[in-house]
Amino acid sequence: MILAINGRKRLGDYIANTQVVDASKNACSWRQELAAYRVTPNTFYTLIGTGLYILLVHIFFNWLGL
C-alpha cells in the first residue's frame, strides 16, 4: 500500500475528503458556552436518571460478583 505522507492530510482525510486545520484556542470559550446554557426540569430528570442507571448497574455487577 502506498501512503502519502503529508503534515496536512491523513489517510482518512483522503477517503473522507477532509483536512486538518489549526484552530485557535480561546480559554474563556467554554465559560461563555456554559453561561449561555439554561437549566430546565429536563436537565434534572436527565441527571437523576443517569445517577439511577449508574447505581443500578453498580448493584447488578455487585450481585454478579464482578
DSSP file (Angstrom, degrees, kcal/mol; ACC not computed):
  #  RESIDUE AA STRUCTURE BP1 BP2  ACC     N-H-->O    O-->H-N    N-H-->O    O-->H-N    TCO  KAPPA ALPHA  PHI   PSI    X-CA   Y-CA   Z-CA
    1    1 A M              0   0    0      0, 0.0     2,-0.5     0, 0.0     0, 0.0   0.000 360.0 360.0 360.0 130.5    0.0    0.0    0.0
    2    2 A I        -     0   0    0      2,-0.0     2,-0.5     0, 0.0     0, 0.0  -0.798 360.0-167.9 -93.2 128.3    1.4    3.4   -1.0
    3    3 A L        -     0   0    0     -2,-0.5     2,-0.5     2,-0.0     8,-0.0  -0.968  15.1-140.0-122.6 122.1    0.8    6.0    1.7
    4    4 A A        -     0   0    0     -2,-0.5     2,-0.7     6,-0.0     5,-0.0  -0.679  16.4-146.6 -79.9 127.0    1.3    9.7    1.0
    5    5 A I        +     0   0    0     -2,-0.5     2,-0.3     5,-0.0     5,-0.1  -0.857  33.7 151.8 -99.4 116.8    3.0   11.4    4.0
    6    6 A N        -     0   0    0     -2,-0.7     3,-0.3     3,-0.6    -2,-0.0  -0.996  46.1-137.7-145.5 139.4    1.8   14.9    4.4
    7    7 A G  S    S+     0   0    0     -2,-0.3     3,-0.1     1,-0.2    -1,-0.1   0.653 104.1  47.6 -72.2 -15.6    1.6   17.1    7.5
    8    8 A R  S    S+     0   0    0      1,-0.2    12,-1.7    11,-0.0     2,-0.4   0.631 112.2  43.3-102.3 -16.4   -1.8   18.5    6.5
    9    9 A K        -     0   0    0     -3,-0.3    -3,-0.6    10,-0.2     2,-0.2  -0.988  60.1-159.7-135.3 141.7   -3.7   15.3    5.4
   10   10 A R     >  -     0   0    0     -2,-0.4     4,-1.4     8,-0.1     3,-0.2  -0.605  41.2 -98.7-105.9 173.2   -4.0   11.8    6.9
   11   11 A L  H  > S+     0   0    0      1,-0.2     4,-1.5    -2,-0.2     3,-0.5   0.917 125.3  50.7 -60.2 -44.0   -5.1    8.7    5.1
   12   12 A G  H  > S+     0   0    0      1,-0.2     4,-2.8     2,-0.2    -1,-0.2   0.801 103.3  61.0 -64.0 -28.6   -8.7    9.0    6.4
   13   13 A D  H  >>S+     0   0    0     -3,-0.2     5,-1.7     1,-0.2     4,-1.1   0.865 103.1  50.2 -66.8 -35.1   -8.7   12.6    5.2
   14   14 A Y  H  <5S+     0   0    0     -4,-1.4    -1,-0.2    -3,-0.5    -2,-0.2   0.890 113.9  45.4 -67.2 -38.5   -8.2   11.5    1.6
   15   15 A I  H  <5S+     0   0    0     -4,-1.5    -2,-0.2     1,-0.2    -1,-0.2   0.926 123.0  33.9 -70.6 -44.8  -11.0    9.0    2.0
   16   16 A A  H  <5S-     0   0    0     -4,-2.8    -1,-0.2    -5,-0.1    -2,-0.2   0.463 105.8-123.7 -91.5  -2.0  -13.5   11.4    3.6
   17   17 A N  T  <5 +     0   0    0     -4,-1.1     2,-0.2     1,-0.2    -3,-0.2   0.926  68.3 126.5  58.0  48.7  -12.2   14.4    1.7
   18   18 A T      < -     0   0    0     -5,-1.7     2,-0.3    -6,-0.1    -1,-0.2  -0.685  43.0-150.3-122.2 178.2  -11.5   16.4    4.9
   19   19 A Q        -     0   0    0     -2,-0.2     2,-0.4   -10,-0.1   -10,-0.2  -0.984  21.6-106.2-149.7 159.9   -8.4   18.2    6.2
   20   20 A V        -     0   0    0    -12,-1.7     2,-0.3    -2,-0.3   -13,-0.0  -0.741  39.6-173.6 -86.8 130.4   -6.6   19.1    9.4
   21   21 A V        -     0   0    0     -2,-0.4     2,-0.5     2,-0.0    -2,-0.0  -0.922  27.0-115.9-125.2 152.8   -6.9   22.8   10.3
   22   22 A D        -     0   0    0     -2,-0.3     2,-0.5     2,-0.0    -2,-0.0  -0.761  31.7-165.4 -85.6 124.9   -5.4   24.8   13.1
   23   23 A A        -     0   0    0     -2,-0.5     2,-0.2     0, 0.0    -2,-0.0  -0.933  20.1-122.6-113.2 134.1   -8.0   26.2   15.4
   24   24 A S        -     0   0    0     -2,-0.5     2,-0.5     1,-0.1    -2,-0.0  -0.546  25.3-130.0 -75.1 138.5   -7.2   29.0   17.9
   25   25 A K        -     0   0    0     -2,-0.2     2,-0.6     3,-0.0     3,-0.1  -0.779  17.4-164.4 -92.6 126.2   -7.9   28.1   21.5
   26   26 A N    >   -     0   0    0     -2,-0.5     3,-1.3     1,-0.1     4,-0.4  -0.952   7.6-157.2-111.0 116.1   -9.9   30.5   23.4
   27   27 A A  T 3  S+     0   0    0     -2,-0.6     3,-0.3     1,-0.3     4,-0.3   0.780  92.3  47.0 -65.0 -27.9   -9.6   29.9   27.2
   28   28 A C  T 3> S+     0   0    0      1,-0.2     4,-2.2     2,-0.1    -1,-0.3   0.484  85.3  92.2 -93.1  -2.5  -12.9   31.6   28.0
   29   29 A S  H <> S+     0   0    0     -3,-1.3     4,-2.2     1,-0.2    -1,-0.2   0.887  85.6  49.4 -64.0 -39.3  -15.0   29.9   25.3
   30   30 A W  H  > S+     0   0    0     -4,-0.4     4,-2.1    -3,-0.3    -1,-0.2   0.843 110.4  51.9 -69.0 -30.7  -16.2   27.1   27.5
   31   31 A R  H  > S+     0   0    0     -4,-0.3     4,-2.3     2,-0.2    -1,-0.2   0.896 109.6  49.0 -69.5 -39.3  -17.2   29.5   30.2
   32   32 A Q  H  X S+     0   0    0     -4,-2.2     4,-1.4     2,-0.2    -2,-0.2   0.900 112.1  48.3 -66.2 -40.0  -19.2   31.5   27.7
   33   33 A E  H  X S+     0   0    0     -4,-2.2     4,-0.6     1,-0.2    -2,-0.2   0.899 112.5  48.8 -66.4 -39.9  -20.9   28.4   26.4
   34   34 A L  H >< S+     0   0    0     -4,-2.1     3,-0.8     1,-0.2    -2,-0.2   0.879 108.6  53.2 -67.5 -37.8  -21.7   27.3   29.9
   35   35 A A  H 3< S+     0   0    0     -4,-2.3    -1,-0.2     1,-0.2    -2,-0.2   0.816 106.9  52.9 -66.9 -29.7  -23.1   30.7   30.9
   36   36 A A  H 3< S+     0   0    0     -4,-1.4     2,-0.3    -5,-0.2    -1,-0.2   0.613  89.0 100.6 -80.2 -12.4  -25.4   30.6   27.9
   37   37 A Y    <<  -     0   0    0     -3,-0.8     2,-0.5    -4,-0.6    -3,-0.0  -0.563  62.3-151.1 -78.6 134.1  -26.8   27.2   29.0
   38   38 A R        -     0   0    0     -2,-0.3     2,-0.5     0, 0.0     5,-0.1  -0.904  10.3-132.8-108.9 132.0  -30.1   27.2   30.7
   39   39 A V        +     0   0    0     -2,-0.5    -2,-0.0     4,-0.0     3,-0.0  -0.702  30.2 179.8 -83.6 127.5  -31.1   24.6   33.2
   40   40 A T    >>  -     0   0    0     -2,-0.5     4,-1.2     1,-0.0     3,-0.9  -0.714  46.4 -98.1-117.9 170.2  -34.5   23.1   32.7
   41   41 A P  H 3> S+     0   0    0      0, 0.0     4,-2.3     0, 0.0     5,-0.2   0.852 123.7  61.8 -57.8 -32.5  -36.5   20.5   34.5
   42   42 A N  H 3> S+     0   0    0      1,-0.2     4,-2.4     2,-0.2     5,-0.2   0.831  97.0  58.9 -62.7 -30.9  -35.4   18.0   31.8
   43   43 A T  H <> S+     0   0    0     -3,-0.9     4,-2.2     2,-0.2    -1,-0.2   0.934 108.1  44.3 -62.6 -45.5  -31.8   18.7   32.9
   44   44 A F  H  X S+     0   0    0     -4,-1.2     4,-2.8     2,-0.2     5,-0.2   0.903 112.1  52.2 -66.6 -40.9  -32.6   17.5   36.4
   45   45 A Y  H  X S+     0   0    0     -4,-2.3     4,-2.7     1,-0.2    -1,-0.2   0.899 110.4  49.2 -60.9 -39.9  -34.5   14.5   35.1
   46   46 A T  H  X S+     0   0    0     -4,-2.4     4,-2.5     2,-0.2    -2,-0.2   0.925 112.4  46.9 -65.8 -44.4  -31.6   13.5   33.0
   47   47 A L  H  X S+     0   0    0     -4,-2.2     4,-2.3     2,-0.2    -2,-0.2   0.907 114.8  46.4 -64.5 -42.1  -29.1   13.8   35.8
   48   48 A I  H  X S+     0   0    0     -4,-2.8     4,-2.5     2,-0.2    -2,-0.2   0.923 113.6  48.9 -66.2 -43.6  -31.4   11.8   38.2
   49   49 A G  H  X S+     0   0    0     -4,-2.7     4,-2.3    -5,-0.2    -2,-0.2   0.894 111.7  49.0 -62.6 -40.5  -32.0    9.2   35.5
   50   50 A T  H  X S+     0   0    0     -4,-2.5     4,-2.5     2,-0.2    -1,-0.2   0.914 111.4  49.4 -65.5 -42.8  -28.3    8.9   34.8
   51   51 A G  H  X S+     0   0    0     -4,-2.3     4,-2.3     1,-0.2    -2,-0.2   0.914 112.1  47.9 -62.7 -43.1  -27.5    8.6   38.5
   52   52 A L  H  X S+     0   0    0     -4,-2.5     4,-2.8     2,-0.2    -1,-0.2   0.896 110.9  51.6 -64.4 -39.9  -30.1    5.9   39.0
   53   53 A Y  H  X S+     0   0    0     -4,-2.3     4,-2.5     2,-0.2     5,-0.2   0.937 111.2  46.7 -61.8 -46.9  -28.8    4.0   35.9
   54   54 A I  H  X S+     0   0    0     -4,-2.5     4,-2.3     1,-0.2    -1,-0.2   0.902 113.0  50.4 -63.1 -40.5  -25.3    4.0   37.2
   55   55 A L  H  X S+     0   0    0     -4,-2.3     4,-2.6     2,-0.2    -2,-0.2   0.923 111.3  47.7 -63.2 -44.9  -26.5    2.9   40.7
   56   56 A L  H  X S+     0   0    0     -4,-2.8     4,-2.6     2,-0.2    -2,-0.2   0.891 112.0  49.3 -64.8 -40.0  -28.5    0.0   39.2
   57   57 A V  H  X S+     0   0    0     -4,-2.5     4,-2.5     2,-0.2     5,-0.2   0.912 111.5  50.0 -64.8 -41.3  -25.6   -1.1   37.1
   58   58 A H  H  X S+     0   0    0     -4,-2.3     4,-2.1    -5,-0.2    -2,-0.2   0.931 112.2  46.8 -61.6 -46.4  -23.3   -1.0   40.1
   59   59 A I  H  X S+     0   0    0     -4,-2.6     4,-2.3     1,-0.2    -2,-0.2   0.906 111.7  52.1 -62.4 -41.8  -25.8   -3.0   42.2
   60   60 A F  H  X S+     0   0    0     -4,-2.6     4,-2.0     1,-0.2    -2,-0.2   0.920 110.7  46.3 -61.6 -45.4  -26.2   -5.5   39.3
   61   61 A F  H  X>S+     0   0    0     -4,-2.5     5,-2.5     1,-0.2     4,-1.0   0.852 111.8  51.6 -69.9 -32.5  -22.4   -6.1   39.0
   62   62 A N  H  <5S+     0   0    0     -4,-2.1     3,-0.3    -5,-0.2    -1,-0.2   0.904 108.6  51.6 -65.4 -39.7  -22.0   -6.4   42.7
   63   63 A W  H  <5S+     0   0    0     -4,-2.3    -2,-0.2     1,-0.2    -1,-0.2   0.869 109.8  49.4 -63.7 -37.2  -24.8   -9.0   42.7
   64   64 A L  H  <5S-     0   0    0     -4,-2.0    -1,-0.2    -5,-0.2    -2,-0.2   0.696 115.0-119.9 -73.8 -18.4  -23.0  -10.9   39.9
   65   65 A G  T  <5       0   0    0     -4,-1.0    -3,-0.2    -3,-0.3    -2,-0.1   0.707 360.0 360.0  86.4  21.5  -19.8  -10.7   42.0
   66   66 A L      <       0   0    0     -5,-2.5    -4,-0.2    -6,-0.1    -5,-0.1   0.429 360.0 360.0 -98.0 360.0  -17.8   -8.8   39.4
